Amino acid sequence: MPVYTLRDEKTRDEWEVNMSYDELQIVLDTMENVSHVLQPSNFITQHGSIHSRTDTDFRSHLKAIKKKYPGNTIDNS
């Protein structure tokens, strides 16, 4: 289930709740001065370059392009 952040507008206290969206709507409708705080999602970040994760067929293709067209700036390392 998703985790939502709620805020009491009077005290400005914030807390997290683990519930379905339908349950969240019931809580927001029944509790006065409580609002849902929109938070950005946690993103998975990349480590290393995209080129280091490419397969060998694509790297071979880059080598062929570099060989066929001298003077280009393709990095096939």
C-alpha positions in Angstrom: 0.0 0.0 0.0 1.2 3.5 -0.6 2.5 5.8 2.1 0.8 9.3 2.4 2.0 12.3 4.4 -0.7 14.1 6.3 -0.6 17.5 8.0 -2.6 19.0 10.8 -3.1 22.6 9.6 -3.5 24.0 13.1 -0.4 22.6 14.7 1.6 22.0 11.4 2.5 18.5 12.6 3.1 16.0 9.8 2.9 12.2 9.9 2.9 9.3 7.5 0.1 6.8 7.1 0.1 3.5 5.2 -3.3 3.0 3.6 -5.2 2.7 0.3 -6.4 5.8 -1.5 -10.0 5.1 -0.6 -9.1 4.9 3.1 -7.2 8.2 2.7 -10.2 9.9 1.3 -12.3 8.7 4.3 -9.7 10.0 6.7 -9.5 13.4 5.0 -13.3 13.7 5.0 -13.7 12.8 8.7 -10.8 14.6 10.2 -11.0 18.4 10.3 -7.9 20.5 9.6 -6.0 17.5 8.2 -4.7 17.7 4.6 -2.7 15.6 2.3 0.9 16.8 1.7 2.1 16.2 -1.8 5.6 14.8 -1.8 7.9 13.9 -4.7 8.4 10.3 -5.5 11.7 8.6 -4.7 13.5 8.0 -7.9 16.1 5.3 -8.7 19.3 6.9 -9.8 21.8 5.6 -12.3 25.4 4.8 -11.4 28.0 4.9 -14.1 27.5 5.9 -17.7 25.0 4.4 -20.1 27.8 3.4 -22.5 29.3 1.1 -19.8 26.0 -0.8 -19.7 25.6 -1.4 -23.4 25.9 -4.8 -24.8 28.8 -6.0 -27.0 26.8 -6.0 -30.2 26.1 -2.3 -29.9 29.8 -1.6 -29.1 30.9 -3.6 -32.1 28.5 -1.5 -34.3 30.1 1.7 -32.9 33.5 0.3 -33.8 32.4 -0.4 -37.3 31.0 3.1 -37.7 34.2 4.6 -36.4 36.3 2.6 -38.8 34.1 3.4 -41.8 34.0 7.1 -41.1 37.4 8.4 -40.1 37.5 11.7 -38.2 34.2 11.1 -36.3 34.0 11.7 -32.6 32.4 8.3 -31.6 33.8 7.0 -28.3 33.8 3.2 -28.6 35.9 2.5 -25.5 
